[in-house]
Amino acid sequence: MAGRHPSFPEGHSMRIGIIGAGNIGGNLTRRLTALGHKVSVANSRGPHTLTDLAEETGATPVTVTEAAKDAEVVVVTIPLKNVPDLPSGLFDGAAADVVVIDTNNYYPKERDGRIAEIEDGLPESRWTERHLGHPVVKAFNGTYAQDLLDKPRPQGHPERLALPVAGDDEAAKQVVRSLIDELGFDTVDAGGLDESWRQQPDTPVYGLRAGVREVTEALAAASPERPAAFRA
């Protein structure tokens, strides 16, 4: 298990903001509230559309602008093309050392259209980080949303899955790895954000349901050349 951030001792109930209530955002809301964290959740359509999720989980529905208020962790899990539309100063009211998790993927053909910087080789999460104006940790981008509900296993279990985690801030990355451990999954340090292309769509690790050894090997086997299926 990764060590905890010094600000977040073992058993600490974290204040977590989730921006995006789709498959990943919704299931993270379900799991994190069940673990006792204080979750605020937002989407582009407004808090009134999140009543059912709030009643199911006990999470607090908020506006996007409010999602990061006082948050220690913020999860950004929206279509990549919508990242530039997030409000400026989004993290102004967050905790001083707020950790931002980016779960997003670039799908140019199906959804996002052409993003020139990514097409030219900029890692997707680096692009997201620049638009957010805050460092990010890349995680959950290749995770099946249903696995968050169905696949948690205790430490040491032979069927426990591992998730890659990339980021430049080691303390922030440890917070994310500890949170994933709490969710019931192992993690593999995938390096800094400039190496996060190793877990982008169509790489060997993307969507891989496997343990630490296989995930580590899949990250090492990745090619930096963007696959044709994920180019505009």
Secondary structure, DSSP 8 states (H G I E B T S, - for coil): -----TTS-TT---EEEEE--SHHHHHHHHHHHHTT-EEEEE-TT-GGGGHHHHHHH--EE--GGGTTTT-SEEEE-S-GGGGGGS-TTTTTTS-TT-EEEE-----IIIII---HHHHTT--HHHHHHHHHTS--EE-STTS-HHHHHH----TT-TT--EEEEEES-HHHHHHHHHHHHHHT-EEEE--SGGGGGGGSTTSTTTT----HHHHHHHHHT--SS--GGG--
